[in-house]
Amino acid sequence: MTRIAYTKPSITEHEVAYATDAARNGWGVKCYDYINRFEAAFAAHLGVPHAIATSSCTGAMHMGLAALGIGVGDEVILADTNWIATVSPIVHLGATPVFVDIDPATWCISPDAAAAAITPRTKAIIATHIYGNLCDMTALLALGDAHGLAIVEDAAEAIGSVCKGRPAGGMGRFGTFSFHGTKTITTGEGGMFVTSDAALFEQVLTLSNHGRARGQTKQFWPDMVGYKYKMSNVQAAIGLGQIERIAELSARKREILAAYRRHLAPFQGLSLNPEPEDGVNGAWMPTLVFDAALGITREACLAAFGAADIDARVFFHPLSSLDFFTPQPANRRAWDIPTRAINLPSYHDMTDADIARVCDVVAGLVRGGA
Ligand SMILES: *Cc1c(COP(=O)(O)O)cnc(C)c1O
């Protein structure tokens, strides 16, 4: 039996043809062609007017928060359950991250917890759509309106997720996406900044190119100190090929989650990523949470999956449990759920037999207890 990877990209001749063309011809006057096409195709897919390709989602978030003027003395609220990439830009800008608990149904930021954490210093709330699950954007956007705060979306894991007809990443002041090799669409490393706010778009565009505004006619003339978070044309060529296949890539992600749901339906006490009432879960990462009563731990899962040669990953550790932050175990759900949860493999080309093999391990855990 071969090892089952937890993710790997689906790269076809389509992406290879674009990348080859970019490598051969995409220089000189053509050096931005694929970048422009990828940005336009991504914006069109999402239905937002502005998109800027970046070297990472982290960079996109860094520039977006900087463009909002967030800095020393400001607070930014985010879920304790998050990847480090969501918080590091806050720290780099000298602002203070405020970690709050998650909603037990969505594993995303709890709007009530966010509301309770607002102070006069709060500048923004980051809504991370974890594992493709949607934050309660209706509640968060209302909170933003009521308090004059920016609601920002980390949609790195949520391409394909839709809330009441609106795409994840397209609802807040800005949204960010990741094209890291593990994500639903990939450019190896890469990201995207999207917004409907024309002024914010111009600011981030300038920031992304070392502070050089696009209308600036003087050569080598930055108007401010910016960042260098641009994507290369060759990466964008792969990205264009991927976004042109988004319907197929997204559908397969959802199919895999549905297959897990079907296989695991007979067992009591298991929760997989929720399907929103009024939307779609893009199903980036099927994640299984065991009811506490089952007594099945993360460690037992890792051992069982390891023995079956299946690459399963742990649910994100609460950020406040990392050594350089102050522990906040009062964020009970963010601290509890990861101790009895596991990410399941989900890559485009995995077979039904692979899915069955993963589910057999889960069945063994449930039958055998911890
Ligand atoms: C992957 C990921 C990121 C970071 O993406 P990079 O492109 O690696 O910077 C940020 N936030 C979340 C929630 C992610 O899953």
The ligand as an ORCA input file, in Angstrom:
! r2SCAN-3c Opt
* xyz 0 1
  C      -2.165     28.996      4.291
  C      -2.735     30.028      5.179
  C      -2.202     31.316      5.259
  C      -0.873     31.701      4.699
  O      -0.710     31.581      3.384
  P       0.742     31.867      2.770
  O       0.431     31.957      1.315
  O       1.571     30.690      3.139
  O       1.246     33.123      3.334
  C      -2.861     32.276      5.996
  N      -3.975     31.989      6.667
  C      -4.506     30.765      6.655
  C      -5.760     30.520      7.417
  C      -3.902     29.737      5.928
  O      -4.416     28.506      5.939
*
